[in-house]
């Protein structure tokens, strides 16, 4: 349960940071879809959890860079969290096997 809590916490924090940055970068772009931080949060969650939904895209070069960093950060956070959860599961399983062998 701790690993999942850590995963959700880091994803939420990363999503909020990415949404704030993309909003600040894209707000002055013409025809932007990033009209508010909650709207940018939708984009951020879709970008972090997958490769995007496609309904909102950054138009500036810096915005596209932020999008790439958001994706890579999401992949990194997810992979580290899965490794922690897997290690925890393996340790608990090995303890259970040792108890049943004794």
Residue pairs with C-beta under 8 A, 6 or more apart in sequence:
2 88
3 81
3 84
3 85
3 88
4 85
6 81
6 84
7 77
7 78
7 81
7 82
7 85
10 77
10 81
11 48
11 49
11 74
11 77
11 78
14 48
14 70
14 73
14 74
14 77
15 41
15 44
15 45
15 48
16 41
16 44
18 40
18 44
18 47
18 48
18 66
18 69
18 70
18 73
19 37
19 40
19 41
19 43
19 44
20 37
20 40
21 66
22 34
22 40
22 43
22 44
22 58
22 63
22 66
22 67
22 70
23 34
23 36
23 37
23 39
23 40
25 58
25 60
25 62
25 63
25 66
26 32
26 33
26 34
26 40
26 58
26 59
26 60
26 63
27 34
27 35
29 58
29 59
29 60
29 63
30 59
31 59
32 59
33 39
33 43
33 55
33 56
33 57
34 40
34 43
34 56
34 58
39 56
42 56
43 52
43 53
43 56
44 70
46 52
46 53
46 56
47 67
47 70
47 71
47 74
48 70
48 71
48 73
48 74
48 77
49 74
51 71
52 67
52 71
57 67
58 64
58 66
58 67
